[in-house]
Amino acid sequence: MLDVDRKLLVLRPYQIAACEKILQRLAISYHDGFYKKGTEQKSGGFIWHTTGSGKTLTSFKTAQLISNIAEIHKVLFVVDRKDLDYQTMKEYDRFQKGAASGSKNTKGLKNRLINTSKEHKIIITTIQKPSRPITQANKNDEIFDNHIVMIFDECHRSQFGAMQKLIKKSFKKLYLFGFSGTPIYAENAQGFETTEGVFGECLHRYTIIHAIRDNNVLPFRVSYHSTIKQKQDFDTSKDKQVKAIDTDEALLSPQRIDYITNYILEHFDSQTMCNAKSYTLNNKRLKGFNAIFATQSIPMAMQYYKEFQAKFPLTNFLESTLTETQKRTS
């Protein structure tokens, strides 16, 4: 396909395979009536493609191909945040100007759903916007009897809630498809629904292992440092709640947070190659790499933030960064 700058965009084999799998499932679901209530067979499915593998382009091409099917009334591309709504619209416009339409509010979404024009069959929306049109509309309205395809940009937990259940209950001929780099299975569900339980089976996989093998994403190296020793004299295997409480207490212990912040501050420059030779990227001279600090919860992140501030105030960091930048440019 050609983008707006007339540059040829070629889908990789795994992207083509994902598009084909969705179109095949859609055709089978349409002809066999899998969208009907009460059927055990899901009318959709999900695509497991790792982060950085081009999910947006894959989803756009899929939505574009589906929009050309006469029997499909609308294709809704669903994102979970308003800023992603605008970002996705920009991405789609880059692929093909005017290929998709957005909606500033629920009224605009309702008008686009009702519109029978073939020019704007692809609608970009957040998961929250359809709530008011659905709750206020007559359940016998024609809008609920049309064949609607919904493609979820990132089918994770934030899209498994009551709003998604309302959508599935209201639209009589609905086909749900999702893209995810981190699908939820029974072993990591933590009490939530699984991705397969919501969307149907995994239709195609292209994991981080495949992407690194194909040189489509950068490889990474894990340096593991254990900071907790499991108690040998206290068997918590029979009581998961006790085990969880014991683990949380250990993870948030001041001694552990103190150790980890000290270690990071001591090894940050060497781990991010800040002391290595500079290199050129996009015509800019750079030195070292950025880093992301991730924790398992917001309260834990706040504890680490306070500890970093106490050990290395942000003002000192900004001053040292500014000084280093001035040295590089002088």
Long-range contacts (C-beta under 8 A, 24 or more apart in sequence): 1-61, 1-64, 1-95, 1-96, 3-94, 3-95, 3-96, 4-93, 4-94, 4-95, 4-96, 4-97, 9-57, 9-95, 11-57, 11-58, 11-61, 12-54, 12-216, 14-49, 14-53, 14-204, 14-206, 14-210, 15-49, 15-53, 15-54, 15-57, 15-58, 15-61, 17-204, 18-47, 18-49, 18-58, 18-62, 18-203, 18-204, 18-206, 19-58, 19-61, 19-62, 19-65, 21-45, 21-47, 21-203, 21-204, 22-47, 22-62, 22-66, 22-177, 22-203, 23-62, 23-65, 23-66, 25-177, 25-200, 25-203, 26-66, 26-69, 26-149, 26-175, 26-177, 29-175, 30-71, 30-147, 30-175, 35-147, 35-172, 35-173, 35-174, 35-175, 36-172, 37-172, 42-176, 42-199, 42-200, 42-201, 43-174, 43-175, 43-176, 43-200, 44-175, 44-176, 44-177, 44-178, 44-199, 44-200, 45-177, 45-178, 45-199, 45-200, 45-201, 45-202, 45-203, 46-155, 46-177, 46-178, 46-179, 46-180, 46-183, 46-195, 46-196, 46-199, 46-200, 46-201, 46-202, 46-203, 47-177, 47-178, 47-179, 47-180, 47-202, 47-203, 47-204, 48-180, 48-181, 48-183, 48-202, 48-204, 48-205, 48-206, 48-207, 49-179, 49-180, 49-181, 49-204, 49-205, 49-206, 50-181, 50-206, 50-207, 50-208, 50-210, 50-211, 50-217, 51-181, 51-182, 51-208, 51-217, 52-211, 52-216, 52-217, 53-181, 53-206, 53-211, 53-216, 53-217, 55-153, 55-179, 55-181, 56-88, 56-91, 56-153, 57-95, 58-179, 59-151, 59-153, 59-179, 60-91, 60-92, 60-95, 60-96, 60-99, 62-151, 62-177, 63-100, 63-122, 63-149, 63-151, 64-96, 64-99, 64-122, 66-149, 67-121, 67-122, 71-147, 72-121, 72-147, 72-148, 72-149, 73-116, 73-121, 73-146, 73-147, 73-148, 74-112, 74-113, 74-121, 74-122, 74-123, 74-146, 74-148, 74-149, 75-121, 75-122, 75-123, 75-148, 75-149, 75-150, 75-151, 76-123, 76-124, 76-125, 76-130, 76-148, 76-149, 76-150, 76-151, 77-122, 77-123, 77-124, 77-125, 77-151, 77-153, 78-125, 78-126, 78-127, 78-150, 78-151, 78-152, 78-153, 78-159, 79-124, 79-125, 79-126, 79-127, 79-153, 79-154, 80-126, 80-127, 80-153, 80-154, 80-156, 80-158, 80-159, 81-126, 82-126, 84-126, 84-153, 85-124, 85-125, 85-126, 88-124, 88-153, 89-124, 92-122, 92-124, 100-124, 103-129, 105-129, 106-130, 106-131, 106-132, 106-133, 109-133, 110-137, 113-143, 114-143, 127-158, 127-159, 127-163, 127-164, 128-163, 130-163, 130-167, 131-163, 131-166, 134-166, 134-167, 134-170, 135-166, 139-170, 144-170, 144-171, 144-172, 145-172, 145-173, 146-173, 147-173, 147-175, 148-173, 148-174, 148-175, 149-174, 149-175, 149-177, 150-174, 150-175, 150-176, 150-177, 151-177, 151-178, 151-179, 152-176, 152-177, 152-178, 152-179, 152-199, 153-179, 154-178, 154-179, 154-180, 154-181, 155-179, 155-180, 155-183, 155-195, 155-198, 155-199, 156-180, 156-182, 156-184, 156-195, 157-184, 157-192, 160-192, 160-193, 160-198, 164-198, 176-200, 177-203, 223-271, 225-263, 227-256, 227-259, 227-260, 228-256, 251-296, 251-300, 252-299, 252-300, 252-303, 257-303, 257-304, 257-307, 258-307, 260-304, 261-304, 261-307, 261-308, 261-311, 262-311, 264-293, 265-308, 265-311, 265-312, 278-328, 285-328, 287-328
